[in-house]
Amino acid sequence: MSEGWDKYDPAPIETFHSEAIDEFHKCMDENNKIGGIELNNIITHFKMKIYKTYNISRDAVPKSVKSVVKNDSNS
């Protein structure tokens, strides 16, 4: 018998994606549309949740640091 995913939890970003989609559908109106403000609120909620969960800074990153990171990832 295969254990498959029995020993694993989904990646956190997958959990956040699933929760965000659920929130998105809750905000849709009877015409299956969602307003920009509601969509922004959903995105902001999950952005903040990810910041807090992973202790990620919201500070701007100097361009010189970004270019170093990009160059390192291309190696």
C-alpha positions in Angstrom: 0.0 0.0 0.0 1.4 3.4 -1.0 1.7 6.0 1.7 1.8 8.8 -0.9 1.3 12.1 0.9 0.4 10.6 4.3 3.7 11.8 5.8 3.5 15.3 4.3 1.6 18.5 4.8 1.1 20.8 1.8 3.6 23.6 1.3 2.6 26.7 3.2 2.2 28.7 0.0 -0.3 26.1 -1.3 -2.3 26.4 1.9 -2.3 30.2 1.6 -3.4 29.9 -2.1 -6.3 27.6 -1.1 -7.4 30.0 1.6 -7.1 33.0 -0.7 -9.2 31.3 -3.4 -11.9 30.5 -0.8 -11.9 34.2 0.3 -12.1 35.3 -3.3 -15.2 33.2 -3.9 -16.9 34.5 -0.8 -16.5 38.1 -2.1 -17.9 37.4 -5.6 -21.3 38.9 -6.3 -24.2 37.3 -8.1 -22.7 38.1 -11.5 -19.4 36.2 -10.5 -17.6 39.5 -10.3 -15.4 40.9 -7.6 -14.5 44.5 -7.1 -10.9 45.9 -7.0 -11.2 46.9 -3.4 -12.3 43.4 -2.3 -9.6 41.8 -4.4 -6.9 44.1 -2.9 -8.1 43.3 0.6 -7.8 39.6 0.0 -4.3 40.0 -1.5 -3.2 42.3 1.4 -4.6 39.9 4.0 -2.5 37.0 2.6 0.5 39.2 2.0 0.5 40.1 5.7 -0.1 36.5 6.7 3.0 35.4 4.7 5.1 38.3 6.2 4.2 37.2 9.7 4.5 33.4 9.1 7.9 33.7 7.6 9.1 36.8 9.4 9.7 38.5 6.1 10.6 42.2 6.1 8.4 44.6 4.2 11.3 47.0 3.9 12.4 48.1 0.4 15.5 46.3 -0.9 18.3 48.4 -2.4 18.8 47.8 -6.1 22.4 46.9 -5.5 21.3 44.0 -3.3 18.7 42.9 -5.8 21.2 42.7 -8.6 23.6 40.6 -6.4 20.7 38.2 -5.6 19.7 37.9 -9.3 23.3 37.2 -10.3 23.7 34.5 -7.6 20.5 32.8 -8.7 21.7 32.5 -12.3 24.8 30.5 -11.3 
